[in-house]
Amino acid sequence: MAINPQALTIRSKKISVLIRSARQSSGKSVEECARAMGIPTSHYQAYENGGGTPSLPELEMLSYYLNTPIDYFWGGSAYADGVQEAKAFEAERLLKIRQRIIGVLIRQARLETGLFLEQVAERTGVATDRLKEYESGEIPVPFPELEAIAHVLNHSVKDFQDQHGPVGAWTIQQTAMQGFLQMPSDLQSFVSKPVNWPYLEVARRLSEMSAEKLRAVAEGLLEITL
């Protein structure tokens, strides 16, 4: 089933509103956000005004700079508390690397589904030549189009998120912190005490064991106690 082009336009407009809201909530200027993302101010202004759409790596950079959970841009509403200073890394270089990685992931997902470029183009409304440029990493993929491509390839847009770079590490920390804050207060107190960390390490190692190994450990403990 082909994706309605109007849906992409609506999604682009929604993202522009979310970007502007996130920036205003952080107290940052248009120029500061553009500089942090490694893009011209005019490009960033277009993103806020609906005249253009950022790629996923650009949204990752913006969320990182504004200390805003990346999930916010695809439907979330929670903000992390506080505003952090700009991170020290080469924004332009990181964007290009992420652009190429996403291209590789798109191609890999397409090959796994057994679809030709022409089939993906027909279902997404994105031109075949443009899809080729996306897969080669020559140009960034606008976020709404990445969502459409991911949908056609039976993937979530989260599958294309940064996992190992500085933004990915920050995202993991944010997720871990949100999980910690959702714990009951007694568990938070337990986890926060260094004296209890060895027990947490044991729990971590047990969680990584297979069912057979866990059974063997349980049987060993049973023998000791008998």
C-alpha positions in Angstrom: 0.0 0.0 0.0 1.5 3.3 -1.1 2.1 6.1 1.4 0.0 9.2 0.8 2.4 12.1 -0.1 0.2 14.5 1.9 1.0 12.5 5.1 4.7 13.3 4.5 3.9 17.0 4.3 1.8 16.9 7.4 4.6 15.1 9.2 7.1 17.7 8.1 4.9 20.5 9.5 4.5 18.7 12.8 8.3 18.2 13.1 8.9 21.9 12.5 6.5 22.8 15.3 8.3 20.3 17.6 11.7 21.6 16.8 10.7 25.2 17.5 9.0 24.2 20.7 12.1 22.3 21.9 14.4 25.2 21.1 12.2 27.7 22.8 11.8 25.5 25.9 15.6 25.3 26.2 16.1 29.0 25.9 18.5 28.6 22.9 18.7 30.8 19.9 18.3 29.8 16.3 21.9 30.6 15.7 23.1 28.4 18.6 21.1 25.4 17.4 22.3 25.8 13.9 25.9 26.0 15.0 25.5 22.9 17.3 24.0 20.9 14.4 26.8 22.0 12.0 24.4 23.6 9.5 23.8 27.1 8.1 21.4 29.2 10.1 19.1 29.5 7.1 18.8 25.7 6.9 17.8 25.6 10.6 15.3 28.4 10.1 13.7 26.5 7.3 13.3 23.5 9.5 11.4 25.6 12.1 9.3 27.3 9.4 8.3 24.1 7.6 10.4 25.0 4.6 12.6 22.0 5.0 12.9 18.8 7.0 15.9 17.6 9.0 17.5 14.1 8.7 17.6 11.7 11.6 21.2 12.5 12.4 20.4 16.2 12.5 17.5 15.5 14.9 19.8 13.4 17.0 22.3 16.3 17.2 19.5 18.8 18.1 18.1 16.5 20.8 21.6 16.0 22.2 22.3 19.8 22.3 18.9 20.7 23.8 19.0 17.8 26.2 15.6 16.7 24.8 14.8 13.0 24.5 14.9 12.0 20.8 11.5 10.2 21.2 10.0 13.7 21.5 10.3 14.2 17.8 8.3 11.1 16.9 5.4 11.5 19.3 6.9 11.9 22.9 6.4 14.9 25.1 8.7 14.4 28.0 11.8 16.7 28.4 14.8 15.9 30.5 15.2 18.3 33.4 17.7 21.2 32.9 19.6 22.4 29.9 23.2 21.3 29.3 26.0 23.1 27.6 26.9 22.3 24.0 28.9 19.1 23.5 32.4 19.2 22.1 32.5 17.2 18.9 32.7 17.9 15.2 29.1 18.2 14.2 29.6 18.3 10.5 31.8 15.2 10.4 29.5 13.3 12.7 26.5 14.1 10.5 28.3 12.8 7.4 29.2 9.6 9.1 25.7 9.0 10.4 24.3 9.8 6.9 26.4 7.0 5.4 25.5 4.6 8.2 21.8 5.2 7.7 22.3 4.6 4.0 23.9 1.3 4.6 21.2 0.3 7.0 18.5 1.2 4.5 20.1 -0.9 1.8 20.6 -3.8 4.2 16.9 -3.7 5.3 15.8 -3.4 1.7 17.8 -6.5 0.6 16.5 -8.4 3.6 12.9 -7.8 2.6 13.7 -8.7 -1.0 12.5 -5.4 -2.5 13.9 -3.6 -5.5 14.5 0.1 -5.4 11.6 0.6 -7.8 9.2 -1.2 -5.5 10.3 0.9 -2.5 9.9 4.0 -4.7 6.4 3.1 -5.7 5.3 2.4 -2.1 6.9 5.5 -0.5 6.5 8.1 -3.3 10.3 8.7 -3.2 12.0 8.7 -6.6 14.3 5.8 -7.4 17.3 8.0 -8.1 16.8 9.7 -4.8 16.6 6.4 -3.0 19.9 5.4 -4.6 21.5 8.6 -3.2 20.1 7.8 0.2 21.5 4.3 0.2 24.9 5.5 -0.9 25.0 8.2 1.8 25.4 11.0 -0.8 22.6 13.0 0.7 20.7 13.0 4.0 17.3 11.4 4.3 14.6 13.9 5.4 13.1 12.4 8.6 9.5 12.0 7.2 10.9 10.1 4.2 13.0 7.9 6.5 9.8 7.0 8.5 8.1 6.1 5.3 11.0 4.0 4.0 11.3 2.3 7.4 7.6 1.5 7.4 7.8 -0.1 3.9 10.8 -2.1 5.0 9.1 -3.4 8.1 11.4 -1.5 10.4 11.0 1.1 13.1 12.8 4.5 12.6 14.5 3.7 15.9 16.4 0.9 14.1 18.3 3.7 12.4 19.2 5.6 15.5 22.8 6.3 16.6 23.9 3.4 18.8 27.7 3.9 19.3 28.5 7.5 18.8 28.4 10.4 21.4 24.6 11.0 20.7 23.9 7.2 21.1 25.8 7.1 24.4 23.8 10.1 25.6 20.5 8.6 24.6 21.3 5.4 26.5 22.1 7.4 29.6 18.9 9.3 29.2 16.9 6.1 28.9 18.6 4.6 31.9 17.9 7.7 34.0 14.2 7.6 33.0 14.1 4.0 34.0 15.7 4.8 37.4 13.3 7.6 38.1 10.4 5.2 37.5 11.6 2.7 40.1 10.0 2.6 43.5 11.8 4.8 46.0 13.1 1.9 48.0 14.7 0.4 44.9 16.2 3.8 44.0 17.7 4.0 47.5 19.1 0.5 47.2 20.7 1.1 43.8 22.2 4.4 44.9 24.3 2.9 47.7 27.8 1.9 46.5 27.8 -0.9 49.1 25.0 -2.6 47.1 26.7 -2.4 43.7 28.3 -5.9 44.0 24.8 -7.4 44.3 23.7 -5.4 41.2 26.7 -6.8 39.3 25.7 -10.3 40.3 22.1 -9.6 39.1 23.5 -8.3 35.8 25.6 -11.4 35.2 22.7 -13.7 36.0 20.5 -11.8 33.6 23.0 -12.6 30.8 23.0 -16.3 31.5 21.1 -18.8 29.5 18.3 -20.8 31.1 20.5 -23.9 31.3 23.3 -22.1 33.1 20.8 -20.5 35.5 19.4 -24.0 36.2 22.9 -25.3 36.9 23.6 -22.4 39.3 20.4 -23.0 41.1 21.1 -26.7 41.4 24.6 -25.9 42.8 23.2 -23.6 45.4 20.6 -26.2 46.4 23.4 -28.7 46.9 25.3 -26.3 49.1 22.3 -25.6 51.3 21.3 -29.2 51.8 
